[in-house]
């Protein structure tokens, strides 16, 4: 079993533990009240920042996701009237570290969501992952963000049901999505546009398959015309925009692409991200297994790659 699969299997237990750890959430939420909140991250953490902004807006918070590189370049960095929610699974990324240091120097209230054992973390998630394809750390971060939003007044529904929903998804068996010859397209509506982006990232990281993930409407307005018999489409339905996903599936299917549809509506659109994130994790793991790639290695086990990547500070 890959480290990715092993970590995925422990997600229900990890989420249950975080649900029971509510005191730090209450303290962190107090720092956000009455302020514009900037959520900063990179990669998977960038996807979490966008989902987190969506959830915080449900609580009436003015919340904006900002890429860490932009915030570090002072394009949209936190000011004295803001609060910063900084998301970094390892706590070592170059740009997020720069943003955190600058914000603290300016006295900006900060909430750091990171791995267990990171001394900077205000809200811990899970131990540092062995696999470079982060899974549990994303779901842990999303749960922390949902806890923050709910504490601040968002009506998200049953957070207590999340571990069970994740366990059911893991037990549900293979997704049946095979790597296409050319492109695997993910599409979602609303908050699940970012689940789609996460799915595409995970497939690239684990199976080295060309993949793209975006909002359904954006796929319809251009990218869909390029999809054909060498491609596949994964539609992620959280309960809003279902008809528009139907439109996309119909036109792409008529062009010859293979279409897969996953509907997870039982917990409502906002919390559907938990089950649908597990769906895209499974798709990525299955793709790596089908192609014989190592989902844990970030491609560094391929000839010549490690020496090149060693020259870049991520």
ChimeraX attribute file (.defattr): number of C-alpha atoms within 10 A of each C-alpha:
attribute: neighborCount
match mode: 1-to-1
recipient: residues
	/A:1	6
	/A:2	15
	/A:3	17
	/A:4	24
	/A:5	17
	/A:6	12
	/A:7	19
	/A:8	23
	/A:9	17
	/A:10	13
	/A:11	22
	/A:12	20
	/A:13	13
	/A:14	20
	/A:15	27
	/A:16	18
	/A:17	15
	/A:18	19
	/A:19	17
	/A:20	9
	/A:21	13
	/A:22	15
	/A:23	9
	/A:24	13
	/A:25	23
	/A:26	13
	/A:27	14
	/A:28	19
	/A:29	17
	/A:30	13
	/A:31	18
	/A:32	24
	/A:33	14
	/A:34	12
	/A:35	16
	/A:36	17
	/A:37	25
	/A:38	25
	/A:39	29
	/A:40	34
	/A:41	26
	/A:42	22
	/A:43	14
	/A:44	23
	/A:45	27
	/A:46	23
	/A:47	26
	/A:48	26
	/A:49	29
	/A:50	22
	/A:51	24
	/A:52	29
	/A:53	24
	/A:54	22
	/A:55	26
	/A:56	25
	/A:57	17
	/A:58	20
	/A:59	18
	/A:60	12
	/A:61	21
	/A:62	18
	/A:63	26
	/A:64	19
	/A:65	21
	/A:66	23
	/A:67	23
	/A:68	29
	/A:69	19
	/A:70	14
	/A:71	22
	/A:72	22
	/A:73	12
	/A:74	12
	/A:75	11
	/A:76	16
	/A:77	21
	/A:78	29
	/A:79	16
	/A:80	11
	/A:81	12
	/A:82	23
	/A:83	24
	/A:84	27
	/A:85	28
	/A:86	28
	/A:87	29
	/A:88	28
	/A:89	30
	/A:90	16
	/A:91	20
	/A:92	12
	/A:93	15
	/A:94	14
	/A:95	21
	/A:96	22
	/A:97	16
	/A:98	15
	/A:99	24
	/A:100	25
	/A:101	12
	/A:102	18
	/A:103	20
	/A:104	13
	/A:105	9
	/A:106	12
	/A:107	14
	/A:108	18
	/A:109	21
	/A:110	23
	/A:111	23
	/A:112	23
	/A:113	27
	/A:114	29
	/A:115	25
	/A:116	18
	/A:117	14
	/A:118	20
	/A:119	11
	/A:120	15
	/A:121	20
	/A:122	20
	/A:123	26
	/A:124	24
	/A:125	27
	/A:126	22
	/A:127	16
	/A:128	18
	/A:129	18
	/A:130	14
	/A:131	19
	/A:132	17
	/A:133	25
	/A:134	21
	/A:135	23
	/A:136	26
	/A:137	30
	/A:138	23
	/A:139	26
	/A:140	28
	/A:141	27
	/A:142	25
	/A:143	23
	/A:144	25
	/A:145	25
	/A:146	25
	/A:147	22
	/A:148	26
	/A:149	25
	/A:150	20
	/A:151	18
	/A:152	20
	/A:153	14
	/A:154	18
	/A:155	14
	/A:156	18
	/A:157	12
	/A:158	10
	/A:159	16
	/A:160	12
	/A:161	12
	/A:162	21
	/A:163	21
	/A:164	15
	/A:165	20
	/A:166	24
	/A:167	18
	/A:168	14
	/A:169	20
	/A:170	20
	/A:171	10
	/A:172	10
	/A:173	9
	/A:174	13
	/A:175	14
	/A:176	11
	/A:177	20
	/A:178	15
	/A:179	23
	/A:180	19
	/A:181	12
	/A:182	15
	/A:183	21
	/A:184	27
	/A:185	26
	/A:186	28
	/A:187	30
	/A:188	29
	/A:189	25
	/A:190	19
	/A:191	23
	/A:192	32
	/A:193	26
	/A:194	26
	/A:195	32
	/A:196	29
	/A:197	24
	/A:198	27
	/A:199	31
	/A:200	27
	/A:201	24
	/A:202	28
	/A:203	27
	/A:204	22
	/A:205	24
	/A:206	28
	/A:207	25
	/A:208	19
	/A:209	22
	/A:210	18
	/A:211	23
	/A:212	21
	/A:213	25
	/A:214	22
	/A:215	21
	/A:216	26
	/A:217	20
	/A:218	15
	/A:219	20
	/A:220	18
	/A:221	9
	/A:222	9
	/A:223	13
	/A:224	19
	/A:225	12
	/A:226	12
	/A:227	23
	/A:228	18
	/A:229	16
	/A:230	14
	/A:231	22
	/A:232	25
	/A:233	27
	/A:234	24
	/A:235	25
	/A:236	29
	/A:237	27
	/A:238	26
	/A:239	19
	/A:240	17
	/A:241	15
	/A:242	17
	/A:243	11
	/A:244	16
	/A:245	22
	/A:246	14
	/A:247	14
	/A:248	21
	/A:249	24
	/A:250	13
	/A:251	15
	/A:252	23
	/A:253	18
	/A:254	14
	/A:255	16
	/A:256	14
	/A:257	23
	/A:258	21
	/A:259	19
	/A:260	16
	/A:261	15
	/A:262	15
	/A:263	14
	/A:264	21
	/A:265	17
	/A:266	12
	/A:267	20
	/A:268	15
	/A:269	19
	/A:270	22
	/A:271	26
	/A:272	23
	/A:273	26
	/A:274	23
	/A:275	27
	/A:276	25
	/A:277	23
	/A:278	24
	/A:279	22
	/A:280	27
	/A:281	27
	/A:282	25
	/A:283	24
	/A:284	29
	/A:285	25
	/A:286	23
	/A:287	25
	/A:288	24
	/A:289	16
	/A:290	12
	/A:291	14
	/A:292	11
	/A:293	18
	/A:294	22
	/A:295	27
	/A:296	22
	/A:297	17
	/A:298	19
	/A:299	20
	/A:300	15
	/A:301	12
	/A:302	11
	/A:303	8
	/A:304	10
	/A:305	12
	/A:306	14
	/A:307	10
	/A:308	9
	/A:309	13
	/A:310	10
	/A:311	8
	/A:312	7
	/A:313	9
	/A:314	10
